Amino acid sequence: MKKQIFNLLIIIFIFSFIFIVIKTYISDEYHKSKIDNRKQNLSLNKEFVDTLPILKNNIDDSIKFNNGYLEESNKKTNRNFWDLFKN
């Protein structure tokens, strides 16, 4: 009997929780607050971006790309797996 009552209370708790969550996220008040929050964040971001200083580009020709294929290597490396076991 106690187990059945306990199971019933758990089921009631789970369904009430799901109902409250769905009711909250579907409500118009939630959608309005979400939209207002997004507008406020957009305005703050725009103000922040407008106040950022523009930096002068001073790294021209300071970075040289080296992919390793520009210079041909005369080295021949021995890459035989079985040579590792020879001792």
mmCIF file as gemmi writes it, N, C-alpha and C atoms, coordinates in Angstrom:
data_model
loop_
_atom_site.group_PDB
_atom_site.id
_atom_site.type_symbol
_atom_site.label_atom_id
_atom_site.label_alt_id
_atom_site.label_comp_id
_atom_site.label_asym_id
_atom_site.label_entity_id
_atom_site.label_seq_id
_atom_site.pdbx_PDB_ins_code
_atom_site.Cartn_x
_atom_site.Cartn_y
_atom_site.Cartn_z
_atom_site.occupancy
_atom_site.B_iso_or_equiv
_atom_site.pdbx_formal_charge
_atom_site.auth_seq_id
_atom_site.auth_asym_id
_atom_site.pdbx_PDB_model_num
ATOM 1 N N . MET Axp A 1 ? 0.82 -1.196 0 1 0 ? 1 A 1
ATOM 2 C CA . MET Axp A 1 ? 0 0 0 1 0 ? 1 A 1
ATOM 3 C C . MET Axp A 1 ? 0.865 1.262 0 1 0 ? 1 A 1
ATOM 4 N N . LYS Axp A 2 ? 1.886 1.251 0.854 1 0 ? 2 A 1
ATOM 5 C CA . LYS Axp A 2 ? 2.775 2.419 0.916 1 0 ? 2 A 1
ATOM 6 C C . LYS Axp A 2 ? 3.522 2.609 -0.396 1 0 ? 2 A 1
ATOM 7 N N . LYS Axp A 3 ? 3.902 1.491 -1.013 1 0 ? 3 A 1
ATOM 8 C CA . LYS Axp A 3 ? 4.627 1.571 -2.277 1 0 ? 3 A 1
ATOM 9 C C . LYS Axp A 3 ? 3.739 2.169 -3.37 1 0 ? 3 A 1
ATOM 10 N N . GLN Axp A 4 ? 2.476 1.802 -3.4 1 0 ? 4 A 1
ATOM 11 C CA . GLN Axp A 4 ? 1.551 2.331 -4.407 1 0 ? 4 A 1
ATOM 12 C C . GLN Axp A 4 ? 1.318 3.823 -4.204 1 0 ? 4 A 1
ATOM 13 N N . ILE Axp A 5 ? 1.185 4.233 -2.967 1 0 ? 5 A 1
ATOM 14 C CA . ILE Axp A 5 ? 0.998 5.66 -2.665 1 0 ? 5 A 1
ATOM 15 C C . ILE Axp A 5 ? 2.25 6.445 -3.051 1 0 ? 5 A 1
ATOM 16 N N . PHE Axp A 6 ? 3.389 5.872 -2.742 1 0 ? 6 A 1
ATOM 17 C CA . PHE Axp A 6 ? 4.654 6.524 -3.1 1 0 ? 6 A 1
ATOM 18 C C . PHE Axp A 6 ? 4.786 6.654 -4.619 1 0 ? 6 A 1
ATOM 19 N N . ASN Axp A 7 ? 4.472 5.599 -5.348 1 0 ? 7 A 1
ATOM 20 C CA . ASN Axp A 7 ? 4.518 5.641 -6.815 1 0 ? 7 A 1
ATOM 21 C C . ASN Axp A 7 ? 3.535 6.662 -7.376 1 0 ? 7 A 1
ATOM 22 N N . LEU Axp A 8 ? 2.357 6.727 -6.796 1 0 ? 8 A 1
ATOM 23 C CA . LEU Axp A 8 ? 1.359 7.697 -7.23 1 0 ? 8 A 1
ATOM 24 C C . LEU Axp A 8 ? 1.842 9.132 -7.001 1 0 ? 8 A 1
ATOM 25 N N . LEU Axp A 9 ? 2.464 9.381 -5.856 1 0 ? 9 A 1
ATOM 26 C CA . LEU Axp A 9 ? 2.997 10.721 -5.569 1 0 ? 9 A 1
ATOM 27 C C . LEU Axp A 9 ? 4.121 11.089 -6.534 1 0 ? 9 A 1
ATOM 28 N N . ILE Axp A 10 ? 4.951 10.132 -6.857 1 0 ? 10 A 1
ATOM 29 C CA . ILE Axp A 10 ? 6.035 10.4 -7.812 1 0 ? 10 A 1
ATOM 30 C C . ILE Axp A 10 ? 5.464 10.723 -9.187 1 0 ? 10 A 1
ATOM 31 N N . ILE Axp A 11 ? 4.478 9.974 -9.625 1 0 ? 11 A 1
ATOM 32 C CA . ILE Axp A 11 ? 3.852 10.231 -10.928 1 0 ? 11 A 1
ATOM 33 C C . ILE Axp A 11 ? 3.178 11.601 -10.936 1 0 ? 11 A 1
ATOM 34 N N . ILE Axp A 12 ? 2.481 11.934 -9.867 1 0 ? 12 A 1
ATOM 35 C CA . ILE Axp A 12 ? 1.843 13.253 -9.768 1 0 ? 12 A 1
ATOM 36 C C . ILE Axp A 12 ? 2.897 14.351 -9.799 1 0 ? 12 A 1
ATOM 37 N N . PHE Axp A 13 ? 3.995 14.158 -9.107 1 0 ? 13 A 1
ATOM 38 C CA . PHE Axp A 13 ? 5.074 15.151 -9.092 1 0 ? 13 A 1
ATOM 39 C C . PHE Axp A 13 ? 5.674 15.329 -10.488 1 0 ? 13 A 1
ATOM 40 N N . ILE Axp A 14 ? 5.925 14.249 -11.173 1 0 ? 14 A 1
ATOM 41 C CA . ILE Axp A 14 ? 6.524 14.323 -12.509 1 0 ? 14 A 1
ATOM 42 C C . ILE Axp A 14 ? 5.588 15.043 -13.478 1 0 ? 14 A 1
ATOM 43 N N . PHE Axp A 15 ? 4.316 14.669 -13.493 1 0 ? 15 A 1
ATOM 44 C CA . PHE Axp A 15 ? 3.374 15.315 -14.406 1 0 ? 15 A 1
ATOM 45 C C . PHE Axp A 15 ? 3.16 16.784 -14.058 1 0 ? 15 A 1
ATOM 46 N N . SER Axp A 16 ? 3.129 17.101 -12.783 1 0 ? 16 A 1
ATOM 47 C CA . SER Axp A 16 ? 2.969 18.514 -12.409 1 0 ? 16 A 1
ATOM 48 C C . SER Axp A 16 ? 4.202 19.316 -12.817 1 0 ? 16 A 1
ATOM 49 N N . PHE Axp A 17 ? 5.364 18.747 -12.664 1 0 ? 17 A 1
ATOM 50 C CA . PHE Axp A 17 ? 6.589 19.429 -13.077 1 0 ? 17 A 1
ATOM 51 C C . PHE Axp A 17 ? 6.575 19.685 -14.587 1 0 ? 17 A 1
ATOM 52 N N . ILE Axp A 18 ? 6.233 18.673 -15.359 1 0 ? 18 A 1
ATOM 53 C CA . ILE Axp A 18 ? 6.176 18.829 -16.819 1 0 ? 18 A 1
ATOM 54 C C . ILE Axp A 18 ? 5.13 19.868 -17.202 1 0 ? 18 A 1
ATOM 55 N N . PHE Axp A 19 ? 3.992 19.847 -16.56 1 0 ? 19 A 1
ATOM 56 C CA . PHE Axp A 19 ? 2.939 20.814 -16.857 1 0 ? 19 A 1
ATOM 57 C C . PHE Axp A 19 ? 3.394 22.24 -16.555 1 0 ? 19 A 1
ATOM 58 N N . ILE Axp A 20 ? 4.032 22.441 -15.42 1 0 ? 20 A 1
ATOM 59 C CA . ILE Axp A 20 ? 4.487 23.783 -15.04 1 0 ? 20 A 1
ATOM 60 C C . ILE Axp A 20 ? 5.557 24.285 -16.003 1 0 ? 20 A 1
ATOM 61 N N . VAL Axp A 21 ? 6.469 23.417 -16.389 1 0 ? 21 A 1
ATOM 62 C CA . VAL Axp A 21 ? 7.522 23.822 -17.329 1 0 ? 21 A 1
ATOM 63 C C . VAL Axp A 21 ? 6.929 24.202 -18.673 1 0 ? 21 A 1
ATOM 64 N N . ILE Axp A 22 ? 6.035 23.385 -19.188 1 0 ? 22 A 1
ATOM 65 C CA . ILE Axp A 22 ? 5.411 23.682 -20.489 1 0 ? 22 A 1
ATOM 66 C C . ILE Axp A 22 ? 4.584 24.963 -20.404 1 0 ? 22 A 1
ATOM 67 N N . LYS Axp A 23 ? 3.834 25.118 -19.344 1 0 ? 23 A 1
ATOM 68 C CA . LYS Axp A 23 ? 3.013 26.317 -19.176 1 0 ? 23 A 1
ATOM 69 C C . LYS Axp A 23 ? 3.88 27.57 -19.117 1 0 ? 23 A 1
ATOM 70 N N . THR Axp A 24 ? 5.024 27.481 -18.448 1 0 ? 24 A 1
ATOM 71 C CA . THR Axp A 24 ? 5.924 28.632 -18.331 1 0 ? 24 A 1
ATOM 72 C C . THR Axp A 24 ? 6.516 29.007 -19.681 1 0 ? 24 A 1
ATOM 73 N N . TYR Axp A 25 ? 7.001 28.022 -20.436 1 0 ? 25 A 1
ATOM 74 C CA . TYR Axp A 25 ? 7.668 28.317 -21.694 1 0 ? 25 A 1
ATOM 75 C C . TYR Axp A 25 ? 6.715 28.682 -22.818 1 0 ? 25 A 1
ATOM 76 N N . ILE Axp A 26 ? 5.464 28.352 -22.689 1 0 ? 26 A 1
ATOM 77 C CA . ILE Axp A 26 ? 4.482 28.709 -23.716 1 0 ? 26 A 1
ATOM 78 C C . ILE Axp A 26 ? 3.847 30.069 -23.43 1 0 ? 26 A 1
ATOM 79 N N . SER Axp A 27 ? 3.966 30.548 -22.236 1 0 ? 27 A 1
ATOM 80 C CA . SER Axp A 27 ? 3.271 31.772 -21.837 1 0 ? 27 A 1
ATOM 81 C C . SER Axp A 27 ? 3.756 32.99 -22.627 1 0 ? 27 A 1
ATOM 82 N N . ASP Axp A 28 ? 2.878 33.95 -22.804 1 0 ? 28 A 1
ATOM 83 C CA . ASP Axp A 28 ? 3.201 35.192 -23.507 1 0 ? 28 A 1
ATOM 84 C C . ASP Axp A 28 ? 4.182 36.035 -22.712 1 0 ? 28 A 1
ATOM 85 N N . GLU Axp A 29 ? 4.084 35.976 -21.416 1 0 ? 29 A 1
ATOM 86 C CA . GLU Axp A 29 ? 4.991 36.751 -20.574 1 0 ? 29 A 1
ATOM 87 C C . GLU Axp A 29 ? 6.442 36.308 -20.79 1 0 ? 29 A 1
ATOM 88 N N . TYR Axp A 30 ? 6.655 35.02 -20.928 1 0 ? 30 A 1
ATOM 89 C CA . TYR Axp A 30 ? 8 34.504 -21.164 1 0 ? 30 A 1
ATOM 90 C C . TYR Axp A 30 ? 8.524 34.981 -22.515 1 0 ? 30 A 1
ATOM 91 N N . HIS Axp A 31 ? 7.685 34.927 -23.538 1 0 ? 31 A 1
ATOM 92 C CA . HIS Axp A 31 ? 8.098 35.367 -24.867 1 0 ? 31 A 1
ATOM 93 C C . HIS Axp A 31 ? 8.407 36.865 -24.886 1 0 ? 31 A 1
ATOM 94 N N . LYS Axp A 32 ? 7.599 37.656 -24.202 1 0 ? 32 A 1
ATOM 95 C CA . LYS Axp A 32 ? 7.86 39.096 -24.141 1 0 ? 32 A 1
ATOM 96 C C . LYS Axp A 32 ? 9.172 39.383 -23.425 1 0 ? 32 A 1
ATOM 97 N N . SER Axp A 33 ? 9.407 38.697 -22.329 1 0 ? 33 A 1
ATOM 98 C CA . SER Axp A 33 ? 10.657 38.933 -21.589 1 0 ? 33 A 1
ATOM 99 C C . SER Axp A 33 ? 11.859 38.492 -22.409 1 0 ? 33 A 1
ATOM 100 N N . LYS Axp A 34 ? 11.701 37.409 -23.168 1 0 ? 34 A 1
ATOM 101 C CA . LYS Axp A 34 ? 12.793 36.929 -24.016 1 0 ? 34 A 1
ATOM 102 C C . LYS Axp A 34 ? 13.111 37.94 -25.113 1 0 ? 34 A 1
ATOM 103 N N . ILE Axp A 35 ? 12.084 38.492 -25.731 1 0 ? 35 A 1
ATOM 104 C CA . ILE Axp A 35 ? 12.272 39.482 -26.793 1 0 ? 35 A 1
ATOM 105 C C . ILE Axp A 35 ? 12.902 40.758 -26.224 1 0 ? 35 A 1
ATOM 106 N N . ASP Axp A 36 ? 12.416 41.211 -25.068 1 0 ? 36 A 1
ATOM 107 C CA . ASP Axp A 36 ? 12.989 42.408 -24.435 1 0 ? 36 A 1
ATOM 108 C C . ASP Axp A 36 ? 14.455 42.188 -24.075 1 0 ? 36 A 1
ATOM 109 N N . ASN Axp A 37 ? 14.774 41.018 -23.579 1 0 ? 37 A 1
ATOM 110 C CA . ASN Axp A 37 ? 16.148 40.714 -23.217 1 0 ? 37 A 1
ATOM 111 C C . ASN Axp A 37 ? 17.052 40.725 -24.45 1 0 ? 37 A 1
ATOM 112 N N . ARG Axp A 38 ? 16.577 40.176 -25.552 1 0 ? 38 A 1
ATOM 113 C CA . ARG Axp A 38 ? 17.365 40.184 -26.782 1 0 ? 38 A 1
ATOM 114 C C . ARG Axp A 38 ? 17.574 41.596 -27.304 1 0 ? 38 A 1
ATOM 115 N N . LYS Axp A 39 ? 16.538 42.438 -27.243 1 0 ? 39 A 1
ATOM 116 C CA . LYS Axp A 39 ? 16.672 43.828 -27.684 1 0 ? 39 A 1
ATOM 117 C C . LYS Axp A 39 ? 17.688 44.571 -26.828 1 0 ? 39 A 1
ATOM 118 N N . GLN Axp A 40 ? 17.632 44.335 -25.524 1 0 ? 40 A 1
ATOM 119 C CA . GLN Axp A 40 ? 18.564 45.002 -24.624 1 0 ? 40 A 1
ATOM 120 C C . GLN Axp A 40 ? 19.998 44.552 -24.909 1 0 ? 40 A 1
ATOM 121 N N . ASN Axp A 41 ? 20.191 43.265 -25.13 1 0 ? 41 A 1
ATOM 122 C CA . ASN Axp A 41 ? 21.531 42.761 -25.431 1 0 ? 41 A 1
ATOM 123 C C . ASN Axp A 41 ? 22.046 43.311 -26.75 1 0 ? 41 A 1
ATOM 124 N N . LEU Axp A 42 ? 21.175 43.407 -27.746 1 0 ? 42 A 1
ATOM 125 C CA . LEU Axp A 42 ? 21.592 43.962 -29.03 1 0 ? 42 A 1
ATOM 126 C C . LEU Axp A 42 ? 22 45.425 -28.901 1 0 ? 42 A 1
ATOM 127 N N . SER Axp A 43 ? 21.258 46.187 -28.129 1 0 ? 43 A 1
ATOM 128 C CA . SER Axp A 43 ? 21.608 47.6 -27.968 1 0 ? 43 A 1
ATOM 129 C C . SER Axp A 43 ? 22.922 47.745 -27.197 1 0 ? 43 A 1
ATOM 130 N N . LEU Axp A 44 ? 23.133 46.912 -26.177 1 0 ? 44 A 1
ATOM 131 C CA . LEU Axp A 44 ? 24.394 46.969 -25.44 1 0 ? 44 A 1
ATOM 132 C C . LEU Axp A 44 ? 25.565 46.567 -26.325 1 0 ? 44 A 1
ATOM 133 N N . ASN Axp A 45 ? 25.369 45.558 -27.148 1 0 ? 45 A 1
ATOM 134 C CA . ASN Axp A 45 ? 26.44 45.127 -28.047 1 0 ? 45 A 1
ATOM 135 C C . ASN Axp A 45 ? 26.759 46.206 -29.067 1 0 ? 45 A 1
ATOM 136 N N . LYS Axp A 46 ? 25.735 46.865 -29.572 1 0 ? 46 A 1
ATOM 137 C CA . LYS Axp A 46 ? 25.967 47.915 -30.562 1 0 ? 46 A 1
ATOM 138 C C . LYS Axp A 46 ? 26.736 49.081 -29.938 1 0 ? 46 A 1
ATOM 139 N N . GLU Axp A 47 ? 26.373 49.463 -28.729 1 0 ? 47 A 1
ATOM 140 C CA . GLU Axp A 47 ? 27.096 50.532 -28.034 1 0 ? 47 A 1
ATOM 141 C C . GLU Axp A 47 ? 28.545 50.137 -27.798 1 0 ? 47 A 1
ATOM 142 N N . PHE Axp A 48 ? 28.767 48.894 -27.425 1 0 ? 48 A 1
ATOM 143 C CA . PHE Axp A 48 ? 30.121 48.426 -27.162 1 0 ? 48 A 1
ATOM 144 C C . PHE Axp A 48 ? 30.956 48.412 -28.438 1 0 ? 48 A 1
ATOM 145 N N . VAL Axp A 49 ? 30.381 47.947 -29.533 1 0 ? 49 A 1
ATOM 146 C CA . VAL Axp A 49 ? 31.109 47.882 -30.798 1 0 ? 49 A 1
ATOM 147 C C . VAL Axp A 49 ? 31.418 49.281 -31.313 1 0 ? 49 A 1
ATOM 148 N N . ASP Axp A 50 ? 30.507 50.214 -31.105 1 0 ? 50 A 1
ATOM 149 C CA . ASP Axp A 50 ? 30.733 51.582 -31.574 1 0 ? 50 A 1
ATOM 150 C C . ASP Axp A 50 ? 31.876 52.264 -30.827 1 0 ? 50 A 1
ATOM 151 N N . THR Axp A 51 ? 32.143 51.854 -29.601 1 0 ? 51 A 1
ATOM 152 C CA . THR Axp A 51 ? 33.198 52.496 -28.822 1 0 ? 51 A 1
ATOM 153 C C . THR Axp A 51 ? 34.548 51.8 -28.957 1 0 ? 51 A 1
ATOM 154 N N . LEU Axp A 52 ? 34.639 50.711 -29.698 1 0 ? 52 A 1
ATOM 155 C CA . LEU Axp A 52 ? 35.918 50.019 -29.859 1 0 ? 52 A 1
ATOM 156 C C . LEU Axp A 52 ? 36.863 50.84 -30.725 1 0 ? 52 A 1
ATOM 157 N N . PRO Axp A 53 ? 38.113 50.941 -30.327 1 0 ? 53 A 1
ATOM 158 C CA . PRO Axp A 53 ? 39.067 51.676 -31.155 1 0 ? 53 A 1
ATOM 159 C C . PRO Axp A 53 ? 39.5 50.831 -32.352 1 0 ? 53 A 1
ATOM 160 N N . ILE Axp A 54 ? 39.813 51.491 -33.452 1 0 ? 54 A 1
ATOM 161 C CA . ILE Axp A 54 ? 40.297 50.807 -34.641 1 0 ? 54 A 1
ATOM 162 C C . ILE Axp A 54 ? 41.814 50.864 -34.606 1 0 ? 54 A 1
ATOM 163 N N . LEU Axp A 55 ? 42.44 49.7 -34.61 1 0 ? 55 A 1
ATOM 164 C CA . LEU Axp A 55 ? 43.886 49.617 -34.491 1 0 ? 55 A 1
ATOM 165 C C . LEU Axp A 55 ? 44.544 49.653 -35.862 1 0 ? 55 A 1
ATOM 166 N N . LYS Axp A 56 ? 45.724 50.242 -35.909 1 0 ? 56 A 1
ATOM 167 C CA . LYS Axp A 56 ? 46.499 50.335 -37.133 1 0 ? 56 A 1
ATOM 168 C C . LYS Axp A 56 ? 47.151 48.988 -37.416 1 0 ? 56 A 1
ATOM 169 N N . ASN Axp A 57 ? 47.175 48.591 -38.665 1 0 ? 57 A 1
ATOM 170 C CA . ASN Axp A 57 ? 47.782 47.329 -39.059 1 0 ? 57 A 1
ATOM 171 C C . ASN Axp A 57 ? 49.291 47.517 -39.125 1 0 ? 57 A 1
ATOM 172 N N . ASN Axp A 58 ? 50.01 46.903 -38.19 1 0 ? 58 A 1
ATOM 173 C CA . ASN Axp A 58 ? 51.462 47.056 -38.179 1 0 ? 58 A 1
ATOM 174 C C . ASN Axp A 58 ? 52.175 45.714 -38.308 1 0 ? 58 A 1
ATOM 175 N N . ILE Axp A 59 ? 51.525 44.72 -38.885 1 0 ? 59 A 1
ATOM 176 C CA . ILE Axp A 59 ? 52.159 43.421 -39.025 1 0 ? 59 A 1
ATOM 177 C C . ILE Axp A 59 ? 52.379 43.044 -40.488 1 0 ? 59 A 1
ATOM 178 N N . ASP Axp A 60 ? 52.397 44.033 -41.371 1 0 ? 60 A 1
ATOM 179 C CA . ASP Axp A 60 ? 52.646 43.739 -42.779 1 0 ? 60 A 1
ATOM 180 C C . ASP Axp A 60 ? 54.02 43.114 -42.943 1 0 ? 60 A 1
ATOM 181 N N . ASP Axp A 61 ? 54.071 42.046 -43.665 1 0 ? 61 A 1
ATOM 182 C CA . ASP Axp A 61 ? 55.311 41.314 -43.976 1 0 ? 61 A 1
ATOM 183 C C . ASP Axp A 61 ? 56.066 40.834 -42.741 1 0 ? 61 A 1
ATOM 184 N N . SER Axp A 62 ? 55.416 40.678 -41.639 1 0 ? 62 A 1
ATOM 185 C CA . SER Axp A 62 ? 56.115 40.169 -40.46 1 0 ? 62 A 1
ATOM 186 C C . SER Axp A 62 ? 55.885 38.683 -40.259 1 0 ? 62 A 1
ATOM 187 N N . ILE Axp A 63 ? 54.921 38.138 -40.936 1 0 ? 63 A 1
ATOM 188 C CA . ILE Axp A 63 ? 54.639 36.716 -40.823 1 0 ? 63 A 1
ATOM 189 C C . ILE Axp A 63 ? 54.945 36.068 -42.161 1 0 ? 63 A 1
ATOM 190 N N . LYS Axp A 64 ? 55.843 35.08 -42.14 1 0 ? 64 A 1
ATOM 191 C CA . LYS Axp A 64 ? 56.218 34.381 -43.351 1 0 ? 64 A 1
ATOM 192 C C . LYS Axp A 64 ? 55.714 32.952 -43.242 1 0 ? 64 A 1
ATOM 193 N N . PHE Axp A 65 ? 54.956 32.527 -44.223 1 0 ? 65 A 1
ATOM 194 C CA . PHE Axp A 65 ? 54.406 31.185 -44.21 1 0 ? 65 A 1
ATOM 195 C C . PHE Axp A 65 ? 55.456 30.204 -44.684 1 0 ? 65 A 1
ATOM 196 N N . ASN Axp A 66 ? 55.666 29.159 -43.926 1 0 ? 66 A 1
ATOM 197 C CA . ASN Axp A 66 ? 56.625 28.127 -44.287 1 0 ? 66 A 1
ATOM 198 C C . ASN Axp A 66 ? 55.909 26.789 -44.223 1 0 ? 66 A 1
ATOM 199 N N . ASN Axp A 67 ? 55.672 26.201 -45.379 1 0 ? 67 A 1
ATOM 200 C CA . ASN Axp A 67 ? 54.969 24.928 -45.377 1 0 ? 67 A 1
ATOM 201 C C . ASN Axp A 67 ? 55.919 23.744 -45.476 1 0 ? 67 A 1
ATOM 202 N N . GLY Axp A 68 ? 57.221 23.961 -45.6 1 0 ? 68 A 1
ATOM 203 C CA . GLY Axp A 68 ? 58.18 22.872 -45.641 1 0 ? 68 A 1
ATOM 204 C C . GLY Axp A 68 ? 58.417 22.316 -47.02 1 0 ? 68 A 1
ATOM 205 N N . TYR Axp A 69 ? 57.631 22.681 -47.998 1 0 ? 69 A 1
ATOM 206 C CA . TYR Axp A 69 ? 57.799 22.182 -49.354 1 0 ? 69 A 1
ATOM 207 C C . TYR Axp A 69 ? 58.546 23.173 -50.245 1 0 ? 69 A 1
ATOM 208 N N . LEU Axp A 70 ? 58.838 24.345 -49.731 1 0 ? 70 A 1
ATOM 209 C CA . LEU Axp A 70 ? 59.542 25.328 -50.544 1 0 ? 70 A 1
ATOM 210 C C . LEU Axp A 70 ? 60.991 24.901 -50.782 1 0 ? 70 A 1
ATOM 211 N N . GLU Axp A 71 ? 61.609 24.318 -49.795 1 0 ? 71 A 1
ATOM 212 C CA . GLU Axp A 71 ? 62.971 23.831 -49.934 1 0 ? 71 A 1
ATOM 213 C C . GLU Axp A 71 ? 62.926 22.323 -50.041 1 0 ? 71 A 1
ATOM 214 N N . GLU Axp A 72 ? 63.517 21.818 -51.102 1 0 ? 72 A 1
ATOM 215 C CA . GLU Axp A 72 ? 63.52 20.378 -51.268 1 0 ? 72 A 1
ATOM 216 C C . GLU Axp A 72 ? 64.598 19.794 -50.378 1 0 ? 72 A 1
ATOM 217 N N . SER Axp A 73 ? 64.257 18.778 -49.68 1 0 ? 73 A 1
ATOM 218 C CA . SER Axp A 73 ? 65.178 18.149 -48.749 1 0 ? 73 A 1
ATOM 219 C C . SER Axp A 73 ? 65.961 17.057 -49.469 1 0 ? 73 A 1
ATOM 220 N N . ASN Axp A 74 ? 67.279 17.041 -49.253 1 0 ? 74 A 1
ATOM 221 C CA . ASN Axp A 74 ? 68.129 16.015 -49.833 1 0 ? 74 A 1
ATOM 222 C C . ASN Axp A 74 ? 68.293 14.837 -48.884 1 0 ? 74 A 1
ATOM 223 N N . LYS Axp A 75 ? 67.751 14.964 -47.699 1 0 ? 75 A 1
ATOM 224 C CA . LYS Axp A 75 ? 67.858 13.89 -46.721 1 0 ? 75 A 1
ATOM 225 C C . LYS Axp A 75 ? 66.94 12.749 -47.105 1 0 ? 75 A 1
ATOM 226 N N . LYS Axp A 76 ? 67.454 11.546 -46.93 1 0 ? 76 A 1
ATOM 227 C CA . LYS Axp A 76 ? 66.619 10.379 -47.109 1 0 ? 76 A 1
ATOM 228 C C . LYS Axp A 76 ? 66.539 9.707 -45.754 1 0 ? 76 A 1
ATOM 229 N N . THR Axp A 77 ? 65.364 9.621 -45.223 1 0 ? 77 A 1
ATOM 230 C CA . THR Axp A 77 ? 65.22 9.02 -43.91 1 0 ? 77 A 1
ATOM 231 C C . THR Axp A 77 ? 64.778 7.58 -44.06 1 0 ? 77 A 1
ATOM 232 N N . ASN Axp A 78 ? 65.329 6.748 -43.203 1 0 ? 78 A 1
ATOM 233 C CA . ASN Axp A 78 ? 64.985 5.341 -43.217 1 0 ? 78 A 1
ATOM 234 C C . ASN Axp A 78 ? 63.756 5.154 -42.338 1 0 ? 78 A 1
ATOM 235 N N . ARG Axp A 79 ? 62.685 4.766 -42.944 1 0 ? 79 A 1
ATOM 236 C CA . ARG Axp A 79 ? 61.43 4.633 -42.21 1 0 ? 79 A 1
ATOM 237 C C . ARG Axp A 79 ? 60.917 3.205 -42.265 1 0 ? 79 A 1
ATOM 238 N N . ASN Axp A 80 ? 61.757 2.292 -41.997 1 0 ? 80 A 1
ATOM 239 C CA . ASN Axp A 80 ? 61.366 0.901 -42.027 1 0 ? 80 A 1
ATOM 240 C C . ASN Axp A 80 ? 60.973 0.466 -40.616 1 0 ? 80 A 1
ATOM 241 N N . PHE Axp A 81 ? 59.796 -0.047 -40.468 1 0 ? 81 A 1
ATOM 242 C CA . PHE Axp A 81 ? 59.28 -0.444 -39.167 1 0 ? 81 A 1
ATOM 243 C C . PHE Axp A 81 ? 60.072 -1.596 -38.574 1 0 ? 81 A 1
ATOM 244 N N . TRP Axp A 82 ? 60.495 -2.527 -39.406 1 0 ? 82 A 1
ATOM 245 C CA . TRP Axp A 82 ? 61.168 -3.728 -38.893 1 0 ? 82 A 1
ATOM 246 C C . TRP Axp A 82 ? 62.574 -3.423 -38.416 1 0 ? 82 A 1
ATOM 247 N N . ASP Axp A 83 ? 63.148 -2.319 -38.824 1 0 ? 83 A 1
ATOM 248 C CA . ASP Axp A 83 ? 64.496 -1.957 -38.333 1 0 ? 83 A 1
ATOM 249 C C . ASP Axp A 83 ? 64.459 -1.596 -36.857 1 0 ? 83 A 1
ATOM 250 N N . LEU Axp A 84 ? 63.311 -1.281 -36.324 1 0 ? 84 A 1
ATOM 251 C CA . LEU Axp A 84 ? 63.202 -0.981 -34.897 1 0 ? 84 A 1
ATOM 252 C C . LEU Axp A 84 ? 63.442 -2.213 -34.038 1 0 ? 84 A 1
ATOM 253 N N . PHE Axp A 85 ? 63.203 -3.412 -34.582 1 0 ? 85 A 1
ATOM 254 C CA . PHE Axp A 85 ? 63.358 -4.643 -33.808 1 0 ? 85 A 1
ATOM 255 C C . PHE Axp A 85 ? 64.738 -5.258 -33.945 1 0 ? 85 A 1
ATOM 256 N N . LYS Axp A 86 ? 65.576 -4.749 -34.815 1 0 ? 86 A 1
ATOM 257 C CA . LYS Axp A 86 ? 66.914 -5.305 -35.007 1 0 ? 86 A 1
ATOM 258 C C . LYS Axp A 86 ? 67.832 -4.788 -33.923 1 0 ? 86 A 1
ATOM 259 N N . ASN Axp A 87 ? 68.324 -5.672 -33.109 1 0 ? 87 A 1
ATOM 260 C CA . ASN Axp A 87 ? 69.3 -5.346 -32.065 1 0 ? 87 A 1
ATOM 261 C C . ASN Axp A 87 ? 70.12 -6.559 -31.761 1 0 ? 87 A 1
